[in-house]
């Protein structure tokens, strides 16, 4: 295992710099011990980063390039990540807690975003609009300019890549605010930008607290577009600040996603969906399968299978789990672990039953047993609120209408799933479920190419796929009178 350097700086205008707010400790959640110190940005650092990005935008250093040239640089950044995958993965595991093999999957996913959007750079084309003889009218897509991107701690590498790649491919300059819990692995994006030949100021990376750097960034008058993934409460604050400057946002705010499992579902296959759907990254996934809504005739069998999966997982430090398998790492921090444990206790007080797990583990670090909750009713808090931990809630249903009502009975609407051999029933459910993406017979089906985003309090705007490109450009119409 490589040593983690003791102090990490911010990256502004092509240089590594200290933070105006001092330093913050980064903790290894698998041990509870200090891992490193990270420079902490203040409003002055944010301003310097934004103005550096604005200078790059105004210079045309990115937007004046032929799109294929930008695309090649974006693709080169992805190759850089793969070339350094072992070092990045170790740092990511040590700061975030996930198993080492999961960290490598995350970095491979990040590289895929750069590959995909690098290829898409050439496809952003305008159109001509016929206005009759004597006129030539056409549209052009222009980058917004400065894209501010506020990154979550659960997938700091992949979520940064998701927005950074699309922004650069369309000619924007970027200011990234890394999460204070997991800021270290983002440093490799600076090296990737330099290796790809991007000009200083095109990519700026700083760590700061939400109430300091985050608030300053979302309210900065020279920021032209904001991307945020995180909690509803913080998303509302960011959207409110952006509205003061009439700045568009893309908000991905989590979910309470449901899988409807019908009486004809293949439960052998569904076991794999449960393993990935709720216990990957210790359940700290916005689109996690946090609710399973199962036909009452199959509920007992499904609960038996779910509890067997939960009890089979080997839980411990992610750095000691390099190989793909039935294992799980720590949650990101003790407070996050304690919040999930408190929600389990509250559910029991409301009448729910812990069928498996449900307890903090008796060892150092932010570990929570993989958990299955039963005897849950739709109105309980455990069925309404996002746990963001390895907690699966099982609810029975009587018929299709009942299943849809339960699935749509929360304020969220990020993803959903339906598991059945009946294509008609699957199609009806996909049309009726109130969510931005529906999986049929495989949780997490899709990929970088497929649009992703929420309904309701899960946010607005779409990431991934070609749809994401339109977040980063604005349409200009040019009408010419001829003669």
C-alpha positions as CSV (number, residue, x, y, z in Angstrom):
1,X,0.0,0.0,0.0
2,X,1.3,3.4,-1.0
3,X,1.8,6.0,1.7
4,X,-0.7,8.9,1.7
5,X,1.1,12.2,1.9
6,X,0.3,14.2,5.1
7,X,-0.9,17.4,3.5
8,X,-2.9,18.1,0.3
9,X,-3.3,21.6,-1.2
10,X,-5.9,23.1,-3.4
11,X,-5.4,23.6,-7.2
12,X,-6.2,27.1,-8.5
13,X,-5.2,28.6,-11.8
14,X,-2.7,25.8,-12.5
15,X,-0.9,26.0,-9.1
16,X,-1.1,24.1,-5.9
17,X,-1.9,26.6,-3.1
18,X,-2.8,26.6,0.6
19,X,-6.3,27.5,1.8
20,X,-7.3,30.8,3.3
21,X,-9.4,29.0,5.9
22,X,-6.5,26.8,7.1
23,X,-6.6,23.1,7.1
24,X,-9.1,20.3,7.8
25,X,-8.4,16.7,9.0
26,X,-9.4,13.9,6.7
27,X,-10.2,10.7,8.7
28,X,-9.9,7.1,7.6
29,X,-13.4,5.8,8.4
30,X,-12.2,2.2,8.7
31,X,-10.0,3.0,11.7
32,X,-11.2,6.4,12.9
33,X,-7.6,7.6,12.7
34,X,-6.4,10.8,11.0
35,X,-5.3,10.1,7.4
36,X,-4.1,13.5,6.2
37,X,-4.7,17.2,6.3
38,X,-6.4,19.1,3.4
39,X,-6.1,22.8,2.6
40,X,-9.4,24.5,3.4
41,X,-10.6,27.2,1.0
42,X,-12.3,30.5,2.0
43,X,-14.3,32.9,-0.1
44,X,-11.1,34.6,-1.4
45,X,-9.9,31.3,-2.7
46,X,-13.2,30.7,-4.4
47,X,-13.1,34.1,-6.0
48,X,-9.6,33.5,-7.4
49,X,-10.7,30.1,-8.8
50,X,-13.8,31.6,-10.4
51,X,-11.9,34.5,-12.0
52,X,-9.2,32.1,-13.3
53,X,-12.0,30.0,-15.0
54,X,-13.6,33.2,-16.3
55,X,-10.4,34.3,-17.8
56,X,-10.0,31.0,-19.6
57,X,-13.5,31.2,-20.9
58,X,-13.2,34.8,-22.1
59,X,-9.9,34.0,-23.9
60,X,-11.5,31.4,-26.0
61,X,-8.8,28.9,-25.1
62,X,-11.4,26.2,-24.9
63,X,-14.5,27.4,-26.8
64,X,-12.5,28.5,-29.9
65,X,-11.0,25.0,-30.4
66,X,-12.3,22.7,-33.0
67,X,-14.6,20.3,-31.0
68,X,-12.5,17.3,-31.9
69,X,-9.5,18.9,-30.3
70,X,-11.4,19.5,-27.0
71,X,-12.7,15.9,-27.2
72,X,-9.2,14.5,-27.5
73,X,-8.1,16.4,-24.4
74,X,-11.1,15.2,-22.5
75,X,-10.4,11.6,-23.5
76,X,-6.8,12.0,-22.5
77,X,-7.9,12.8,-19.0
78,X,-9.7,9.5,-18.7
79,X,-6.6,7.6,-19.9
80,X,-4.6,9.4,-17.2
81,X,-7.0,8.2,-14.5
82,X,-6.6,4.6,-15.7
83,X,-2.8,5.0,-15.8
84,X,-2.9,5.9,-12.1
85,X,-5.8,3.7,-11.0
86,X,-3.9,1.8,-8.3
87,X,-2.7,5.0,-6.5
88,X,-6.1,6.7,-6.8
89,X,-8.0,3.6,-5.7
90,X,-5.9,3.3,-2.5
91,X,-6.4,6.9,-1.6
92,X,-10.1,6.7,-2.4
93,X,-10.6,3.6,-0.2
94,X,-8.6,5.1,2.7
95,X,-10.6,8.3,2.7
96,X,-14.1,7.0,1.8
97,X,-14.2,3.4,3.3
98,X,-15.3,1.4,0.3
99,X,-13.5,-1.9,-0.6
100,X,-10.5,-1.5,-2.8
101,X,-12.2,-3.4,-5.7
102,X,-15.1,-1.0,-5.5
103,X,-12.8,2.0,-5.7
104,X,-11.2,0.6,-8.9
105,X,-14.7,0.2,-10.4
106,X,-15.4,3.8,-9.5
107,X,-12.2,5.0,-11.3
108,X,-13.0,2.9,-14.3
109,X,-16.4,4.5,-14.4
110,X,-14.9,7.9,-14.1
111,X,-12.6,7.2,-17.1
112,X,-15.6,6.0,-19.1
113,X,-17.2,9.5,-18.7
114,X,-14.2,11.1,-20.2
115,X,-14.2,8.6,-23.0
116,X,-17.9,9.1,-23.7
117,X,-18.1,12.9,-23.5
118,X,-14.8,13.2,-25.4
119,X,-16.5,11.4,-28.2
120,X,-19.6,13.5,-27.9
121,X,-17.8,16.9,-28.2
122,X,-18.2,16.8,-32.0
123,X,-21.9,16.1,-31.9
124,X,-23.1,19.4,-30.4
125,X,-24.5,21.0,-33.6
126,X,-27.0,23.7,-34.4
127,X,-29.6,23.7,-37.1
128,X,-30.9,25.9,-39.8
129,X,-34.5,27.2,-39.6
130,X,-36.3,28.0,-42.9
131,X,-37.9,31.5,-42.8
132,X,-38.6,31.8,-46.5
133,X,-36.6,33.5,-49.2
134,X,-34.5,36.5,-48.1
135,X,-33.5,35.1,-44.8
136,X,-31.0,32.7,-43.4
137,X,-31.6,31.6,-39.8
138,X,-29.6,29.2,-37.7
139,X,-28.9,28.2,-34.1
140,X,-25.6,27.9,-32.4
141,X,-24.7,26.3,-29.0
142,X,-22.3,28.2,-26.8
143,X,-20.8,27.2,-23.5
144,X,-22.2,28.9,-20.4
145,X,-18.7,29.9,-19.3
146,X,-17.9,29.0,-15.7
147,X,-19.4,25.8,-14.4
148,X,-19.4,25.4,-10.6
149,X,-19.5,21.8,-9.5
150,X,-20.2,20.8,-5.9
151,X,-19.3,17.1,-5.4
152,X,-20.7,14.5,-3.0
153,X,-18.5,12.3,-0.7
154,X,-20.0,9.0,-1.7
155,X,-18.4,8.8,-5.2
156,X,-16.0,11.7,-5.3
157,X,-14.1,10.5,-8.4
158,X,-16.9,9.3,-10.5
159,X,-19.3,12.2,-9.7
160,X,-16.5,14.7,-10.5
161,X,-15.8,13.0,-13.8
162,X,-19.5,13.0,-14.7
163,X,-19.9,16.7,-14.7
164,X,-16.3,17.8,-15.4
165,X,-16.1,15.8,-18.6
166,X,-19.3,17.1,-20.1
167,X,-18.5,20.7,-19.1
168,X,-15.0,20.6,-20.7
169,X,-16.3,18.8,-23.8
170,X,-18.7,21.7,-24.5
171,X,-16.0,24.4,-23.9
172,X,-16.7,25.5,-20.3
173,X,-14.1,26.2,-17.6
174,X,-14.7,24.5,-14.2
175,X,-14.4,25.2,-10.5
176,X,-14.8,22.0,-8.4
177,X,-15.6,22.1,-4.7
178,X,-14.6,18.8,-3.3
179,X,-16.4,17.2,-0.3
180,X,-14.6,17.8,3.0
181,X,-15.0,14.2,4.0
182,X,-13.3,12.8,0.8
183,X,-11.3,15.5,-0.8
184,X,-8.0,13.8,-1.5
185,X,-8.7,11.6,-4.6
186,X,-9.9,14.7,-6.6
187,X,-6.2,15.8,-6.8
188,X,-5.6,13.5,-9.7
189,X,-7.9,15.6,-11.9
190,X,-5.4,18.4,-11.7
191,X,-2.7,16.0,-13.0
192,X,-5.1,14.8,-15.7
193,X,-5.9,18.3,-16.9
194,X,-2.2,19.2,-17.1
195,X,-1.3,15.9,-18.9
196,X,-4.1,16.5,-21.4
197,X,-2.8,20.0,-22.2
198,X,-5.7,22.1,-20.8
199,X,-4.7,25.7,-20.0
200,X,-4.2,26.8,-16.4
201,X,-7.5,27.9,-14.9
202,X,-9.6,25.5,-17.0
203,X,-9.9,23.1,-14.1
204,X,-9.8,24.4,-10.5
205,X,-10.1,22.1,-7.5
206,X,-10.6,23.3,-4.0
207,X,-11.9,21.9,-0.7
208,X,-14.1,24.0,1.6
209,X,-16.9,23.8,4.0
210,X,-20.4,24.2,2.6
211,X,-21.3,27.3,4.7
212,X,-18.0,28.9,3.5
213,X,-16.6,27.9,0.2
214,X,-19.8,26.2,-1.0
215,X,-22.0,29.2,-0.2
216,X,-19.4,31.6,-1.8
217,X,-19.2,29.5,-5.0
218,X,-23.0,29.0,-5.5
219,X,-23.6,32.8,-5.0
220,X,-20.6,34.0,-7.0
221,X,-21.8,36.6,-9.6
222,X,-19.4,35.3,-12.3
223,X,-20.5,31.6,-12.0
224,X,-22.7,30.8,-15.0
225,X,-24.0,27.3,-14.2
226,X,-24.1,25.1,-11.1
227,X,-24.1,21.3,-10.7
228,X,-24.8,19.8,-7.3
229,X,-25.3,16.3,-5.9
230,X,-26.3,16.0,-2.3
231,X,-29.0,16.5,0.2
232,X,-32.4,18.2,-0.4
233,X,-31.7,20.8,2.2
234,X,-28.4,21.9,0.7
235,X,-29.8,21.7,-2.8
236,X,-32.5,24.1,-1.9
237,X,-29.9,26.5,-0.4
238,X,-27.8,26.3,-3.6
239,X,-30.8,26.8,-5.9
240,X,-31.9,29.8,-3.8
241,X,-28.4,31.4,-4.0
242,X,-28.2,30.7,-7.8
243,X,-31.7,32.2,-8.3
244,X,-30.3,35.5,-7.0
245,X,-28.0,35.6,-10.0
246,X,-30.5,33.9,-12.3
247,X,-28.1,31.0,-12.8
248,X,-29.3,27.6,-14.0
249,X,-28.7,24.5,-11.8
250,X,-28.6,20.7,-12.2
251,X,-29.6,19.2,-8.9
252,X,-29.4,15.5,-8.0
253,X,-30.7,15.2,-4.5
254,X,-31.0,11.6,-3.6
255,X,-34.0,9.2,-3.4
256,X,-35.9,6.5,-1.7
257,X,-36.0,4.2,-4.6
258,X,-38.3,1.2,-4.8
259,X,-38.1,-2.2,-6.6
260,X,-41.4,-3.8,-7.2
261,X,-41.1,-7.6,-7.2
262,X,-44.1,-9.4,-8.6
263,X,-45.2,-13.0,-7.9
264,X,-43.5,-14.3,-11.1
265,X,-40.1,-12.6,-10.5
266,X,-36.9,-14.6,-10.8
267,X,-35.8,-14.5,-7.1
268,X,-32.5,-16.3,-7.9
269,X,-31.5,-13.4,-10.2
270,X,-33.0,-10.8,-7.8
271,X,-30.5,-11.9,-5.1
272,X,-27.8,-10.3,-7.2
273,X,-29.9,-7.1,-7.6
274,X,-30.2,-6.9,-3.8
275,X,-26.5,-7.4,-3.2
276,X,-25.6,-4.6,-5.6
277,X,-28.7,-2.5,-5.1
278,X,-28.4,-1.8,-1.4
279,X,-25.0,-3.0,-0.1
280,X,-22.6,-1.7,-2.7
281,X,-20.7,1.3,-1.2
282,X,-22.4,0.4,2.1
283,X,-25.7,1.7,0.7
284,X,-24.3,5.2,0.3
285,X,-25.7,5.5,-3.2
286,X,-28.3,8.1,-4.3
287,X,-30.1,5.5,-6.5
288,X,-29.8,2.6,-4.0
289,X,-32.5,0.0,-3.9
290,X,-33.6,1.1,-0.4
291,X,-37.2,-0.3,-0.6
292,X,-38.3,-3.7,-1.9
293,X,-42.0,-3.8,-2.5
294,X,-42.8,-7.5,-2.9
295,X,-46.0,-9.4,-3.7
296,X,-47.4,-10.8,-0.5
297,X,-47.2,-14.4,-1.8
298,X,-43.5,-14.1,-2.2
299,X,-42.6,-11.9,0.8
300,X,-41.5,-14.7,3.2
301,X,-39.2,-16.2,0.6
302,X,-37.7,-12.9,-0.4
303,X,-37.1,-11.9,3.2
304,X,-35.3,-15.2,3.8
305,X,-33.1,-14.6,0.8
306,X,-32.4,-11.0,1.7
307,X,-31.4,-11.8,5.3
308,X,-29.1,-14.6,4.0
309,X,-27.3,-12.1,1.7
310,X,-27.0,-9.5,4.5
311,X,-25.5,-12.1,6.9
312,X,-23.1,-13.5,4.3
313,X,-21.3,-10.2,3.7
314,X,-17.8,-9.9,5.1
315,X,-17.5,-6.4,6.6
316,X,-14.2,-4.7,7.4
317,X,-11.6,-2.2,6.2
318,X,-11.8,-1.7,2.5
319,X,-8.1,-1.6,2.0
320,X,-8.0,-5.3,3.1
321,X,-10.6,-6.2,0.5
322,X,-8.9,-5.9,-2.9
323,X,-10.8,-8.7,-4.6
324,X,-14.4,-8.6,-6.0
325,X,-16.7,-10.5,-3.7
326,X,-19.4,-10.6,-1.0
327,X,-17.8,-8.0,1.2
328,X,-18.5,-4.4,2.4
329,X,-16.4,-1.6,3.8
330,X,-17.0,1.1,6.3
331,X,-19.5,4.0,6.0
332,X,-17.9,7.3,5.3
333,X,-17.9,8.6,8.9
334,X,-19.1,7.8,12.4
335,X,-21.9,10.5,12.2
336,X,-23.2,9.0,9.0
337,X,-23.1,5.5,10.6
338,X,-24.8,6.8,13.8
339,X,-27.5,8.5,11.8
340,X,-28.4,5.2,10.0
341,X,-28.3,3.3,13.3
342,X,-30.6,5.8,14.9
343,X,-33.1,5.5,12.0
344,X,-33.1,1.7,12.5
345,X,-33.9,2.2,16.2
346,X,-36.6,4.7,15.4
347,X,-38.2,2.2,12.9
348,X,-38.2,-0.5,15.6
349,X,-39.9,1.9,18.0
350,X,-42.6,2.4,15.2
351,X,-43.2,-1.3,15.0
352,X,-40.7,-2.5,12.4
353,X,-38.6,-5.6,12.9
354,X,-34.8,-6.1,12.3
355,X,-34.6,-9.3,10.3
356,X,-30.8,-9.1,9.9
357,X,-28.1,-6.7,11.1
358,X,-29.2,-3.4,12.5
359,X,-26.3,-2.7,14.8
360,X,-23.0,-0.8,14.9
361,X,-20.2,-3.2,14.8
362,X,-18.1,-3.7,17.8
363,X,-14.8,-2.6,16.3
364,X,-13.0,0.7,15.5
365,X,-14.3,2.5,12.4
366,X,-17.7,3.5,11.0
367,X,-19.1,0.0,10.4
368,X,-22.8,-0.9,10.4
369,X,-24.1,-4.4,9.9
370,X,-25.8,-5.0,6.6
371,X,-29.5,-4.7,7.6
372,X,-32.9,-5.9,6.5
373,X,-36.1,-4.4,7.9
374,X,-39.5,-6.1,7.9
375,X,-43.0,-5.5,9.2
376,X,-42.6,-2.0,7.7
377,X,-45.7,0.1,6.6
378,X,-45.5,2.8,3.9
379,X,-45.9,5.6,6.3
380,X,-43.0,4.8,8.6
381,X,-40.0,7.1,8.6
382,X,-37.7,4.2,7.5
383,X,-39.9,3.8,4.4
384,X,-40.1,7.6,3.7
385,X,-36.7,9.0,4.5
386,X,-33.4,8.3,2.8
387,X,-31.1,6.3,5.1
388,X,-28.0,6.5,2.9
389,X,-26.7,3.3,4.5
390,X,-26.8,-0.5,4.1
391,X,-30.4,-0.8,5.2
392,X,-33.0,-2.6,3.0
393,X,-36.7,-2.1,3.8
394,X,-39.2,-4.8,2.7
395,X,-42.9,-3.9,2.2
396,X,-45.6,-6.3,0.9
397,X,-48.2,-5.4,-1.7
398,X,-51.5,-7.0,-2.8
399,X,-51.9,-6.0,-6.4
400,X,-50.4,-3.8,-9.1
401,X,-52.3,-0.7,-8.1
402,X,-51.2,-1.1,-4.4
403,X,-47.5,-1.6,-5.5
404,X,-47.5,1.6,-7.6
405,X,-49.1,3.6,-4.8
406,X,-46.5,2.4,-2.3
407,X,-43.6,3.1,-4.8
408,X,-44.9,6.6,-5.5
409,X,-45.7,7.4,-1.9
410,X,-42.5,9.4,-1.0
411,X,-41.4,12.9,-2.0
412,X,-38.5,11.4,-4.0
413,X,-38.4,10.1,-7.6
414,X,-34.9,9.2,-8.7
415,X,-35.0,5.7,-9.9
416,X,-37.3,2.7,-9.6
417,X,-37.4,-0.9,-10.7
418,X,-39.9,-3.6,-11.6
419,X,-39.2,-7.4,-11.6
420,X,-41.5,-9.7,-13.5
421,X,-41.6,-12.0,-16.5
422,X,-44.8,-10.2,-17.8
423,X,-43.7,-7.6,-20.3
424,X,-47.0,-5.9,-20.2
425,X,-47.0,-5.6,-16.5
426,X,-43.4,-4.3,-16.5
427,X,-44.3,-1.7,-19.1
428,X,-47.4,-0.5,-17.2
429,X,-45.3,-0.1,-14.1
430,X,-42.5,1.7,-15.9
431,X,-45.1,4.2,-17.2
432,X,-46.8,4.7,-13.8
433,X,-43.8,4.9,-11.5
434,X,-42.8,8.5,-10.7
435,X,-39.1,8.4,-11.2
436,X,-36.5,9.6,-13.7
437,X,-35.1,6.2,-14.6
438,X,-36.8,2.8,-14.4
439,X,-34.9,-0.5,-14.3
440,X,-36.7,-3.7,-15.5
441,X,-35.3,-7.0,-14.3
442,X,-31.9,-5.6,-13.5
443,X,-31.1,-2.9,-10.9
444,X,-28.5,-0.4,-12.3
445,X,-29.2,-1.4,-15.9
446,X,-28.1,1.3,-18.3
447,X,-24.8,3.2,-18.2
448,X,-23.0,6.4,-19.0
449,X,-25.0,6.6,-22.2
450,X,-28.4,6.7,-20.5
451,X,-29.9,9.9,-18.9
452,X,-30.1,10.1,-15.2
453,X,-32.0,12.5,-12.9
454,X,-35.0,12.8,-10.7
455,X,-38.6,13.8,-10.2
456,X,-39.9,15.7,-7.2
457,X,-37.4,16.2,-4.4
458,X,-34.8,14.1,-6.2
459,X,-34.0,17.2,-8.1
460,X,-34.1,18.4,-11.7
461,X,-31.9,18.3,-14.8
462,X,-30.3,15.3,-16.3
463,X,-26.8,13.9,-16.0
464,X,-25.3,11.2,-18.2
465,X,-26.2,10.5,-21.8
466,X,-26.5,13.2,-24.5
467,X,-29.1,14.9,-22.4
468,X,-26.4,16.1,-20.1
469,X,-24.7,18.1,-22.7
470,X,-27.5,20.6,-22.9
471,X,-26.8,21.5,-19.2
472,X,-23.6,23.1,-20.3
473,X,-24.6,25.1,-23.4
474,X,-27.1,27.8,-24.2
475,X,-28.8,28.3,-27.5
476,X,-28.2,31.4,-29.6
477,X,-30.3,32.1,-32.7
478,X,-28.9,34.1,-35.5
479,X,-31.3,35.5,-38.1
480,X,-29.9,37.1,-41.3
481,X,-31.8,39.1,-43.8
482,X,-30.2,38.5,-47.2
483,X,-29.9,41.1,-50.0
